[in-house]
Amino acid sequence: MDAFVKNGYLRPDGRVIRDMYLVRVKSPAESKEPWDYYEIVRTVKGEDAFRPLADSLCPLVKKA
């Protein structure tokens, strides 16, 4: 999609589906270089992080 959304895609209802991340802030002692502030604890797949398309309330989505 772009440089900021890896493996993302746009659904028919206009929502961008992408992975979401649970992060922990590192202590100053854990940071090894500039901008080394976070540790990724868990990755939530985009399909699990957002409401399913079938449950979308968008009037542009055709229901089967």
C-alpha positions, 0 to 999 in steps of 0.5 A: 500500500505504502511505506508505512502500511506493510502488507495492508489493503483497502477493503470495499468499505474504505477501511485499511486492513493492516497488522497492529502491534502491542508495544512496550516502552523500553527503559533508558538502559535497554535503548541501544541507539537513537529512536530505540524506544519500543519493543514489539510484544505481539502482532495482531493480524489485520483480519483479527484487529478490525471488524469483519467486512460482513459486519460493516455498517457502510452503505456502500458494501453490498450484503450477500 
